[in-house]
């Protein structure tokens, strides 16, 4: 094993907080990763990590070394792709995690264009609405609707997704068509509740018309944390949905969903891309961010700011 192997092993242990998890992401044995870190400490004559039976903590020297070495590793990757005789296009594996409806309806159908442009980038995509540990799960970036609550991550706002309110014809025939958003507070009506984040909480939707605003809580018979299942529940007639336009469009065209309260507006849903802090943004991640931004501009009002949550 060379110096780069020991550096990479140390970085992954720091980022995952575990020799076992680091070994899994590096496709090595735990013993090998432990030996690599020991070799690094011996060469530097420094204690980089404090180990207990339950966790691994980085020392002050280890934290300082990590801050520098993670930049070195990213810079090396950039140098390799920028050499005159190296491939001009970015290459390598990119690990991303995105909401399941966004993957199915927008990102995956558009990927042939991305791979035609960047044939040497291999995407390892997770498609779910679960909360992902960006650092611990060794993910290069995540895309999520709603505000980014992890203040340690760097975040770029991709777009503001327009929202609407919808229900299946079968639901409206059974319960009746609500004429005002507050009608959904009536005991006869039901919403499908979407659970956000690790807390599993839903939240009231705010609707606006002519300077007036109302908050809708509503009663539900189903609470769910997956976007595709949430949409399926609404199409099945289990209740009223709040959906981004891109999710509702095809179902409205087929008559499976009907829009409600069209004289009212709903606050748009922000869509963010987030990535680990203290990282040099690699060329492959940079082009992916630019491609997603370009794609979302065709489906939503584009955001105009780049922010860091710190």
C-alpha positions as CSV (number, residue, x, y, z in Angstrom):
1,X,0.0,0.0,0.0
2,X,1.3,3.5,-0.8
3,X,0.9,6.8,0.9
4,X,-2.2,7.7,-1.0
5,X,-3.9,4.5,0.2
6,X,-3.1,5.4,3.8
7,X,-4.4,9.0,3.3
8,X,-7.6,7.8,1.7
9,X,-8.2,5.3,4.5
10,X,-7.7,7.9,7.1
11,X,-10.1,10.3,5.4
12,X,-12.9,7.7,5.1
13,X,-12.5,6.8,8.8
14,X,-12.8,10.4,9.8
15,X,-15.8,11.0,7.6
16,X,-17.7,7.8,8.6
17,X,-16.6,7.8,12.2
18,X,-16.0,4.0,12.0
19,X,-13.3,1.7,10.7
20,X,-16.0,-0.8,9.7
21,X,-18.0,1.7,7.7
22,X,-14.8,3.1,6.1
23,X,-13.8,-0.4,5.1
24,X,-17.1,-1.0,3.4
25,X,-17.0,2.2,1.4
26,X,-13.4,1.4,0.3
27,X,-14.1,-2.2,-0.5
28,X,-11.4,-3.3,1.9
29,X,-11.3,-5.4,5.1
30,X,-11.5,-3.7,8.5
31,X,-8.1,-5.1,9.3
32,X,-6.6,-3.5,6.2
33,X,-8.0,-0.1,6.9
34,X,-6.8,-0.3,10.6
35,X,-3.3,-1.2,9.4
36,X,-3.3,1.7,6.9
37,X,-4.2,4.2,9.5
38,X,-1.6,2.8,11.9
39,X,1.0,3.1,9.2
40,X,0.1,6.7,8.6
41,X,0.3,7.5,12.3
42,X,3.7,5.8,12.5
43,X,5.0,7.7,9.5
44,X,3.8,11.1,10.9
45,X,4.7,10.2,14.5
46,X,1.3,11.6,15.5
47,X,-1.8,10.2,17.1
48,X,-4.6,11.1,14.6
49,X,-7.5,9.1,16.1
50,X,-8.8,8.2,19.5
51,X,-10.4,4.8,19.4
52,X,-12.9,3.4,21.9
53,X,-15.1,0.3,21.7
54,X,-18.0,2.4,20.5
55,X,-16.6,5.2,18.4
56,X,-13.7,6.8,16.7
57,X,-12.9,10.5,17.4
58,X,-10.4,12.6,15.6
59,X,-7.6,14.3,17.6
60,X,-6.7,17.9,17.2
61,X,-3.7,16.9,15.1
62,X,-5.9,14.5,13.1
63,X,-8.5,17.2,12.4
64,X,-5.8,19.6,11.1
65,X,-4.3,16.8,9.0
66,X,-7.7,15.9,7.6
67,X,-8.5,19.5,6.6
68,X,-5.3,19.6,4.5
69,X,-5.3,16.1,3.1
70,X,-8.8,16.1,1.8
71,X,-8.0,19.1,-0.3
72,X,-4.8,17.3,-1.6
73,X,-6.7,14.2,-2.7
74,X,-9.3,16.3,-4.5
75,X,-6.6,18.4,-6.2
76,X,-4.8,15.2,-7.3
77,X,-8.0,14.1,-9.1
78,X,-8.3,17.4,-10.8
79,X,-4.6,17.3,-11.9
80,X,-5.0,13.9,-13.5
81,X,-8.0,15.0,-15.6
82,X,-6.3,18.3,-16.6
83,X,-3.0,16.8,-17.9
84,X,-2.5,17.4,-21.7
85,X,-2.5,13.7,-22.5
86,X,-5.2,12.8,-20.1
87,X,-8.9,12.6,-21.0
88,X,-10.2,16.1,-21.3
89,X,-13.6,15.1,-20.0
90,X,-14.2,14.5,-16.2
91,X,-14.3,10.9,-15.3
92,X,-14.8,8.6,-12.3
93,X,-17.6,7.5,-10.0
94,X,-20.1,10.0,-8.7
95,X,-22.3,9.0,-5.8
96,X,-25.6,10.9,-5.6
97,X,-28.9,10.5,-3.8
98,X,-32.1,12.1,-5.0
99,X,-35.9,11.9,-4.3
100,X,-37.5,8.9,-5.9
101,X,-40.1,10.9,-8.0
102,X,-37.4,13.3,-9.2
103,X,-35.3,10.4,-10.3
104,X,-38.1,8.5,-12.1
105,X,-39.8,11.5,-13.8
106,X,-36.9,13.9,-14.6
107,X,-33.4,12.8,-13.9
108,X,-33.3,9.2,-15.2
109,X,-35.1,10.0,-18.5
110,X,-32.6,12.9,-19.1
111,X,-29.5,10.8,-18.3
112,X,-28.8,9.7,-21.9
113,X,-28.0,13.3,-22.6
114,X,-25.7,13.6,-19.6
115,X,-23.8,10.4,-20.5
116,X,-23.5,11.5,-24.1
117,X,-21.9,14.6,-22.8
118,X,-19.8,13.0,-20.1
119,X,-19.3,9.3,-21.1
120,X,-16.5,8.7,-18.5
121,X,-18.6,9.6,-15.4
122,X,-20.2,6.6,-13.7
123,X,-23.3,7.5,-11.6
124,X,-24.1,5.6,-8.5
125,X,-27.6,6.9,-7.7
126,X,-29.7,6.3,-4.7
127,X,-33.4,7.1,-5.3
128,X,-35.3,7.5,-2.1
129,X,-36.9,10.1,0.2
130,X,-35.0,8.9,3.3
131,X,-32.6,11.2,5.1
132,X,-29.1,10.4,3.9
133,X,-25.9,10.9,6.0
134,X,-23.9,12.6,3.2
135,X,-20.6,12.1,4.9
136,X,-21.2,8.8,6.7
137,X,-22.8,7.2,3.6
138,X,-20.0,8.3,1.4
139,X,-22.2,10.4,-0.9
140,X,-20.9,13.1,-3.1
141,X,-24.1,15.1,-3.1
142,X,-27.8,14.9,-2.4
143,X,-30.8,16.6,-3.9
144,X,-33.7,17.3,-1.6
145,X,-37.0,19.3,-1.7
146,X,-37.5,21.7,1.3
147,X,-34.9,23.6,3.2
148,X,-31.6,21.9,4.1
149,X,-31.6,21.4,7.9
150,X,-28.0,20.2,8.3
151,X,-26.2,23.4,8.8
152,X,-22.8,21.8,8.3
153,X,-23.4,21.1,4.6
154,X,-22.7,23.3,1.6
155,X,-25.9,23.8,-0.3
156,X,-26.9,25.2,-3.7
157,X,-30.5,26.1,-4.4
158,X,-31.4,24.6,-7.8
159,X,-34.9,25.7,-8.3
160,X,-38.3,26.7,-6.7
161,X,-40.8,24.0,-7.6
162,X,-44.3,25.2,-8.3
163,X,-46.9,23.3,-6.2
164,X,-50.6,22.6,-6.8
165,X,-53.4,20.8,-5.0
166,X,-55.0,17.7,-6.6
167,X,-57.4,14.9,-5.9
168,X,-58.6,11.8,-7.8
169,X,-62.0,11.9,-9.5
170,X,-63.1,8.9,-7.4
171,X,-62.3,10.8,-4.2
172,X,-64.3,13.9,-5.3
173,X,-67.2,11.8,-6.4
174,X,-67.2,10.1,-3.0
175,X,-66.7,13.1,-0.7
176,X,-67.5,16.1,-2.9
177,X,-65.4,18.9,-4.4
178,X,-64.0,21.4,-1.9
179,X,-64.6,25.0,-3.0
180,X,-62.3,26.7,-0.5
181,X,-59.1,25.4,1.1
182,X,-60.6,25.6,4.5
183,X,-63.2,23.0,3.4
184,X,-60.4,20.4,3.8
185,X,-60.6,21.0,7.6
186,X,-64.2,19.5,7.4
187,X,-64.6,16.1,8.9
188,X,-65.6,14.6,5.5
189,X,-62.4,15.4,3.8
190,X,-59.0,13.7,4.0
191,X,-55.5,14.6,2.9
192,X,-52.6,12.3,2.2
193,X,-49.9,13.3,4.7
194,X,-46.3,13.4,3.6
195,X,-43.7,12.9,6.4
196,X,-40.6,15.0,6.1
197,X,-37.2,14.4,7.5
198,X,-36.0,12.3,10.4
199,X,-38.7,13.6,12.7
200,X,-41.4,12.2,10.5
201,X,-43.5,15.4,10.9
202,X,-45.8,16.8,8.3
203,X,-46.5,20.5,8.2
204,X,-49.4,22.7,7.3
205,X,-49.5,24.0,3.7
206,X,-50.0,27.7,3.3
207,X,-52.3,29.0,0.5
208,X,-52.7,32.5,-0.7
209,X,-55.3,34.5,-2.5
210,X,-55.7,38.3,-2.9
211,X,-53.6,39.1,0.2
212,X,-55.2,36.5,2.4
213,X,-53.4,33.3,3.6
214,X,-54.7,30.2,5.2
215,X,-52.9,27.2,6.7
216,X,-54.3,23.7,5.9
217,X,-53.6,20.9,8.3
218,X,-56.4,18.4,7.5
219,X,-57.1,14.9,8.7
220,X,-55.5,11.9,7.1
221,X,-55.9,8.1,6.9
222,X,-52.4,7.6,5.5
223,X,-49.1,9.1,6.4
224,X,-46.2,8.2,4.2
225,X,-42.5,9.2,3.6
226,X,-42.0,8.2,-0.1
227,X,-42.9,10.5,-2.9
228,X,-43.9,7.8,-5.4
229,X,-46.1,6.1,-2.8
230,X,-47.6,9.5,-1.8
231,X,-48.6,10.1,-5.4
232,X,-50.0,6.6,-5.8
233,X,-52.2,7.1,-2.7
234,X,-53.7,10.2,-4.2
235,X,-54.4,8.6,-7.5
236,X,-56.0,5.7,-5.6
237,X,-58.4,8.2,-4.0
238,X,-57.1,8.2,-0.4
239,X,-57.1,11.9,-0.1
240,X,-56.0,15.4,-1.4
241,X,-52.4,15.9,-2.4
242,X,-50.0,18.8,-2.7
243,X,-47.7,18.1,-5.6
244,X,-44.9,19.7,-7.6
245,X,-46.2,20.4,-11.1
246,X,-43.7,17.9,-12.7
247,X,-45.3,15.1,-10.6
248,X,-48.9,15.9,-11.4
249,X,-48.6,16.8,-15.1
250,X,-49.0,13.3,-16.6
251,X,-51.8,12.2,-14.2
252,X,-53.8,15.4,-14.9
253,X,-53.4,14.8,-18.6
254,X,-54.7,11.2,-18.2
255,X,-57.6,12.4,-16.0
256,X,-56.3,10.5,-13.0
257,X,-56.0,13.7,-10.9
258,X,-57.9,17.0,-11.0
259,X,-56.5,20.4,-9.9
260,X,-58.2,22.1,-7.0
261,X,-58.3,25.8,-5.8
262,X,-56.8,27.1,-9.0
263,X,-57.5,30.7,-7.9
264,X,-55.2,30.1,-5.0
265,X,-51.4,29.8,-4.9
266,X,-49.1,27.6,-2.8
267,X,-45.6,28.6,-1.7
268,X,-43.1,27.0,-4.0
269,X,-40.9,24.1,-2.7
270,X,-37.2,25.0,-2.8
271,X,-35.0,22.3,-4.3
272,X,-31.4,22.1,-3.0
273,X,-28.3,20.2,-3.9
274,X,-26.0,19.7,-0.9
275,X,-22.5,18.3,-0.5
276,X,-20.0,17.7,2.3
277,X,-18.2,20.8,3.7
278,X,-14.5,21.4,3.5
279,X,-14.3,19.7,0.1
280,X,-12.8,21.0,-3.1
281,X,-15.7,20.5,-5.6
282,X,-14.3,18.0,-8.2
283,X,-14.8,18.6,-11.9
284,X,-17.2,15.6,-12.2
285,X,-19.4,17.0,-9.4
286,X,-19.2,20.5,-10.9
287,X,-20.5,19.3,-14.3
288,X,-23.2,17.3,-12.6
289,X,-24.4,20.3,-10.6
290,X,-24.4,22.4,-13.8
291,X,-26.4,19.7,-15.7
292,X,-29.0,19.4,-12.9
293,X,-29.4,23.1,-12.7
294,X,-29.9,23.3,-16.5
295,X,-32.4,20.5,-16.4
296,X,-34.4,22.0,-13.5
297,X,-34.6,25.3,-15.3
298,X,-36.8,23.6,-17.9
299,X,-39.2,22.3,-15.2
300,X,-39.4,25.0,-12.6
301,X,-38.6,28.6,-11.9
302,X,-34.8,28.6,-11.6
303,X,-33.1,29.8,-8.4
304,X,-30.6,32.6,-8.8
305,X,-28.5,32.2,-5.6
306,X,-25.8,29.9,-4.5
307,X,-25.6,29.6,-0.7
308,X,-23.6,27.9,2.0
309,X,-25.3,26.7,5.1
310,X,-22.8,27.2,7.9
